[in-house]
Amino acid sequence: HSKLKSDMNTNIIISGVGGQGILTIAAVLDTVALSEKLNVKQSEVHGMSQRGGAVQSHVRISDKPIHSDLIPEGKADMILSVEPLESLRYLPYLKEDGWIITDSETFENIRNYPEKELVFDRIKAYPNHKILNATEEAKKLGNSKAANMILLGAASTLLPIAGESFEKAIEKMFERKGERVVALNLEAFQKGKALALNYTEV
């Protein structure tokens, strides 16, 4: 897989529902960008971040000045979604050759949640997608909430930033929660990288 471009300019929309760690993904990306001496702008989270409400954040990373913190339609390199239906909301933002990275586990927070198959068919209509069993794998590691770091690990394989920078940022992010939490999140990140590199369609 080719990484997303040599000049450093990456637009990522992170989406999911409240309680899935969307802000944590955005914070790790911000930390990574700053450690790489890159410019970063992150939009405020839209939507209700209480458990179950839709949440999204735009993260823009560039080696040049960034004027707006919002990604224009058709300009996102990646939609990184911790919930598959939520990824569909942002399809108008995705570039033709952009990536969709999402969990295969749905969070059915609305009454008329569509058939899972229909959701996955929409995602699979895009050539560049990875639908990963992130929640399932996170449960195996001992904490289903680490699904966000599994998905970030998968996304990192497509971003023009070294893996070590991500690992340092994760350590920094979780250090106040203790070594066990740091270790779990690093393990989840590595798992996501491995799943992305050995990806087979689910």
N, C-alpha and C positions, 0 to 999 in steps of 0.2 A: 504494500500500500504506500502511495506517496503521502508524505506528510503534507499539511495544508499549505504550502507556499514558502518561498525562501525569504521574501521580505516579510518582516514580522508584522503581521496585521491580522488579528484573529477576532472574530465576533462570535460570541457564544450566548445562546439563550438557554437559561437553566429553568426548568419548570417542574411542577409537581404539586403536591398538596401540603397544607400546613402540617408540621410535625415530621416531614421527611428529610429535613436537613438541607434544604435548598440553599439557605444562607451560608451554611458551613462550606458547601462546595464553592460558592462565590467568594467567601473569605479566603479559602485556600488558593484559589486562582489569583486573587488580588495580591496575596503574600508572595506567590511564585513570581508574578510579573515584577513586583518591586525588587525582589531579590535578584532578578535578571536585569535590573536597571531599565525596565521597559515602562512605557506609559500605560496607565490602566484607568478606565472609568467604569463604574458600576452603577446601574440605575437602582433606584429604590425598588423594593419589592412591591409589586402591584397585587391587588386582591387581598383577601382576608387571610392573615397568616395564623388564624386559629386552626386547631386540628380539623382537617377535612376541607378547608377552603383552598381555592386555587391560588398558587403562589408562583411568581416568575421574577427573574432578575436578568438583566442584560449585562454581560461583561465584555468589555472591549479592551483588547491588549494590542499595543502597537509600538514600533520603535520611532514613530513620528508623533507629533502632538495630536490629540484626539479632541474634536470640537464638541461632539454631543455624546451624552451617555446613553442615548437610545439608538438601537440598531435599526436602520431603515429597512423597509420591506425588500426582500430579495437579496439582502446583504449578509445574512447570517451564515457562517461557515459550519455551524453545528447547533443542533438542538439537543441538549443533554437533559433528558427528562426522567425523573424518578417514578413517573406514572405514565403508562402508555397513552391513555386518552388525552392527557394534558399536552403530549407532544404534538397532537394534531392541531391544537389551537394556533400554533405558531408556524404552521407550514408556509403561509404566505411570506414569511420572513426568510425562508431558507433559500440559499443559492441553488442553482440547478445541480451543481456537483457537491452540495453541502451534505453533511452527515447527520443522521438521526441516531442517537444512542439512547436506549431506553430499557427499563425493566420489563420483564415479561409478566410480572405480577400486577394485577389491577387493584386499585383502591376505589371501590365503588361507592363514591360519596354522593352520588346523585341517583334519584329514583329510577330514571329511565336510562341507565347506563347501557350503551349499545352492546351488541354481541361482541365478545372478545375477538372472535375471528375477523369481524369487519374492521375492528380497530387495527389489528395486525396486518390485514390486507392493505389498508391505506398506507401504513408505514412501509410495507414491502414493495409498494409501487415506486418507491424511491430507490435508485440503485445502491446508494451508499447508506446502509443501515446496519445496526447491530442490536438485536433484541436479546438481552442477557437475563439469565435467571439470578438476578442480583440479590433479591430478598431471600430466595431459597439458599443461595451460597452464604449470605451473611448469617442466616440462622445456623448453618453448619459451623460457622466461626464462633457462634455463641451470642450474637446480638443482631437481630434483624435490622436495627437502625443503621448498621454499617453498610447497608445497600448503597447509600449515597457515595461512599468511598470506593466501592467496587465499580460503580458507574464512572466515577472520576478516573479511576485507574484505566478503564477501557478507553475513555476519551483521551487520556494523556498519550496513548500510543499514536494518536493522529495529530497531536499538537506539536509545533516546532519548538518545544522546550524540553530540556533534559529531565529525565525521570528523577534524578537526585534532588532537583529543586523542589519537586512536588513532595518528596519524602521529608525534606527539611521543613517545608511549610506545614505538613501534617503534624510533625513533631512539635513545632511551635504552637500550632493551633490547639492541640490537646494536652500540652504538657501540664497545665494546671489541674487536669483531671487525673493525673497519675500515670505511671508507666504502663499499667495494664491496658488502659484505654488507648494510649499511644500505640502500643504493640498491636492491639486489635485493629485499629484503623489503618496502620501500615500493612498489616496482613491482608486486610480487605482491598487496599489499593493494589497490592501485588497480584491478588487473585483476579482483580478486574483486568489488569494488564495481560495476564496469562489467558483469560477467557477471550479477550479481544484478539490476541495474536493467534489463538487456535480456534477462531470463530467458525462454527458451523451453524447453519440456520436451524432455529428451534421449530 
